[in-house]
Structure formats: C-alpha cells, structure tokens
Amino acid sequence: MSETIRHIGFPVSDLKRSIEFYEGLGFRCITYSFEHWGNKTLKIVKMQRGEEPTLIELIQGGWFPHVSLDIDTIEPWADQVEMSKGKTYFIKDLDGNRIELVERRKRDHNHSRNRHQS
C-alpha cells in the first residue's frame, strides 16, 4: 500500500489576500475552481512552490484544514469514512484532524509506480 501527499488544505477568509500572501512565499496558482459539497459552494485555489510535488489548497466557503493523500483503495479505512464524494473520502485521525483520502485510478497508480522505479 502506498500513500502520497496530494495537498495540504487551508481554510481562508479572503482568497485574494491569501493568494497574495502565498505568492510572497514563492507559490504560484495552478488551478482555480468551485466545488459543491452539500449546501456549500467552495472556492478553491491550488498553489505550487517551484517543482515541489505537494500542493497547498486554499479554500474559501466554510471548510476545514486537512491533509489529502493518494491511496490505492479505501478498503482499510472504509468503516471510518464520515463523508465522501466520488473517489474522495474523509476520515478523522485519533485527535479529530480530518484526512482526505483519494483513490487513485489504475492509470495513476501505474504511472506513479513506474515513476518511482526509474
């Protein structure tokens, strides 16, 4: 089983100011999107620093801090899932911190495996 960090999510109150702050730390915007979770509409900006593989995710609209991991399968954690959408699942660690688990597609898994074998 291999898990890799996709991103670290931060709730923000002012998306524009937060983008400017993180740009000052060397991050650049790579995606901007809206997502609907229940009755919430979230504005989401993903940012990357240089070529680092782990992204930060700035979220405006009433969300929570979290770490997002790529996983092969949800099976080991299926009984802990508190909410889900598609192949994205949220669980809590022992202290109540939220962890986002995203099942890889077969293609993503094979690509990741080949990349690490080089």
Phi, psi and omega in degrees: 000129179233127177245137175232151180282124176275305181199169173242124185261133178237124172287140179228152180267333181225101187299315182299312179296322180294319177300313180300318179300309182290330173298323176297338177266007176097007178274156174228148179288134176242335174213152175224127183211169171243138175229145178251122175235109183060234180265011180257140170248118184257136170264126187232129174238127175258136183231151181228146178250113182059228179255013181300137184285333182276130181260163165251150182236116177265128187233120176249132177132017175088060180238195186225155176293146180197162170250136180249131181239141167281136177227160178282320182206150179279347188315312182297340184244006188305323182283353180257356184295127177256338172201154183207162175205115183062236180260019180249129184229146175242133174231172175243145174280186184295340179256009177089005176286138182275139177237127176265126179247126182240115178293131176287149168283158180307317182298317180298317181298313180295320179298315181296317180296314180297322181296322182282342180276347183291000000 
